[in-house]
Amino acid sequence: MIQDYLQKSKSPFYSFIITLPIFLFYELGLFLMRGTEFSSIKNGADALIEDMIATLGFDIFYISSSVFLLAFFIIAYYQKKNYDSFTIYKSYLSIMLLESFLYALLLFLLLGNMSLYLMDISVEDIKFNIILSLGAGIYEELIFRVFSIFIFYRFISFIFKSMRHFSTQFFALLLSSILFSLFHFMGTESFSQEAFTIRFIAGILLGILYINRGFGITAITHSFYDIFVIFQLT
């Protein structure tokens, strides 16, 4: 059973099943923020996706949401085609949540007060900060783990064809973590060597978790971690 859980919980299908409710809660939260003073606030990775798409000439406010849903339907189709089954073990989902909670707690304990550098409290309302944390877990992991590690891995493999899998994966993880850390300085925050290093270390740890436990558990771990930081700061 343990081996079956480890295999299924890491799969893209279970990853998107476990993150789908969080994604919907985040999008609902953004919808409820409309018409308030917080209506223009979104998590940075979500906004980054929309900015990138906007450069292509599209003007869709929820384009990043569409990207997530498109990925979900593609994975659902792949699951049906290759495994001919949509069987979901609810106990596995519960264990995934518990596992993510424990990883987040461990990350929080490891970073200690340094976690202040990782979470930007955008507004004073704790409810909205929790909503933004949920989105950050999904979208930042989607960009800086799923997409970035895959792209860097393919690029390094193409340039250095003789490089072994472990080395290629290591450098892909390294580059994605640098990108993850630099991303947090795209706003009004001034660059700081200390903050960069802490975020880089966090990127490495989340990257290792993603490689070993998949997108779903890593995204939820990230969200839980940000929520821990929010309650530490309030």
N, C-alpha and C positions, 0 to 999 in steps of 0.2 A: 504493500500500500504506500509506503514511504517513497519508494522509487517512482511509483505511478504519480503521486502527488508532485514530486519535484519536477517531473517531466511535463505534466499538464499545466502546472501553475506558471511555468516559464514560457509556455507557448503563446504566440500572438493572440490566439482565440481567447484564452482565459484572461490574458492581459487586458484586452479591450472590453471583455465582459465586466471585469472588476472595476475598470475605470469609467465605464459608460455612465453609471449613476452619478459619479463625481462630476463628470463632464456636464451632464444635464443640470445638476444643481448649480454649477458655476454659471452656465448660460442663463438659467432662470434668475440667478442673483443679479447678473448684469442687466437683464430685462427689468427687474424690479428697481434697479438704480436709475433707470431712465426717468428724466424729468426731475431728478434731484441734483444737488450740487456735485454729486459724485458721478454723474452720467458719462463723463469723458474718461473715467479711470478704467483701465484694464491692466492685466498683468503684462509685464514687458514682453515676454515671449509671444503671447497672443498678438499684441500690437505689432511685433516685429514681422510675423507671418503676413499680416495684412499690409504692412508697408512694402514688403517684398513683392506681394501680388499686385499692389497698386502701381508699382513701377512698370508692370506689364500692360497697364491701361485699364484694369478692372477697378470698379468702384463698388465693392460689396462689403458692407460693414461686418458681416459675419462670415467672411471668407475662410478664416482659420477654423471656425466651427465646421464649415463644409469640408475642409481638408480632413479633419478628424473623423467625421461621419463617413466620408468616402473611403478612408483607410479601414474603418470598421466593416463596411459592406464588402470591400475587397477581401478582407480576411475571413469574413463569414462565408463568402463564396468559395474561397480556397479550402476552408474547413469542410464544407459540404462536398466539394468535388473530390478531395483526397481522403477524407475519413468517413464521409457519408453519415455523419452524426453530429447533432447539436446537443448531445447529452452533457448536462452541466451538473457537477457534484457540488451541492450547496455547502457541504462540509469543507470542501477545498477552498471555496471563496472565503469562508469564515477564517480558516487557517491562514490564508493569504493576508487578510486584514490584520490578524494577530502578529504574523511574521513581520509585516511592514511596520506596525507599531513598535515592535521590539528593535528593529533596525533604526528607526527614527530616534528612539530613546537612546540607543547606543551612540548614534551620531551626535546627538545633543550633548551627551555626557563627555564625549571625546573632545568636542570643540569648546564646551564650556562657555565662558563669556565671549569667546571669539564669534559665537553665533550671531552677535549683534551686527557683524559685518555682512551677514548673508541675507538678512531680511530687512527690507525697506518698508517701514510702516507708512503707507501712503496717505492714510486718512486716520482720524481719531476714532471713528466708529469701529468697534471690535468686530461687529458682524460683517462689515464690508471687507475688513482685512482678512477674515477667515475665508470669505468667498474668493478673494484674490489669491490666497494661499492655495486653494484647491486648483485654481486655474494654472498657477505657477508650477505645481507638481506635474500636471499633465503636459502643458505646452513646452516647458523648459526641458523636460525629459524627452519629449518628442523631437525637439530640435537638436539639443546638445548631446543626447545619447543615441537615440534611434537613427536620426538622419546624419548627424555629424560623424559618428563613429563609422557608420556604413560608408559614407562618402570618402572619408579619409582612408579607410581600410582599402577601398577599391583603388583610390588614387595611388597610395603607396605600393600596392600590389602591382599596379600597372608600371610604375616607374622602376621599382626594384623587384623584378620578377623572381629573383633567386632568394629573396628574403623569406624566412620561415613564418608560419602562421602566428606563433607567439610574439615574435618581434614586430610583425606588421600590426598586430592587435595592440601591442604596447604603445607604439608610436601614434596610432590612431587615437587611443585613449588619451595620450599626452596632449595631442593637438586639440582634441575636443574639449579638454579641461581648460586649456589656455583660452580658447574661444569662449567657454562658459564664464570664466572669470572676467574677461574683458567686456563681455556683454553687459555686466552690471554697472559699467562706467559710461554707458551710452547716454544716460540721462544727464542730470545736473550735478551728479557726484563727481568730485575731483579724484584723479587717480591717486591711489595710495599703495605703496609697495606691500605694506602689511595686509591691507584688505585684499589685494590681488592674490597674495600667497595663500591666505585662508580660504578664499573662494576656489583657488586652484586645487588645494588639498581636498576640499569638499567635492569638487568635480571628479577628482581621481577616485574618491571613495564611492560616489554614486555611480561612476563608470564601471568600477569593479563589480558593484552590486548588479548593475544592468547586464553585464556580460554573463554573470553566473545565475541571476534569478529572473531576468527578463524585464520588459517594459512596465508591466502592471505593478509589480511589487515595488519597483524603483520609483515610479510616479507617486504611488500612495505614501511611500516612505518620505519622499520630498515634501508632500503636502502636510503630513503629520509633523515633520520636523519644523516647517515654517509656522505651524500652529503652536507648537511648543514655544518657539521664539516669541510669538505674539503675546502669549500669556506671561512670558518672562518679562516683557517690556511694559506690561500694563499693571 
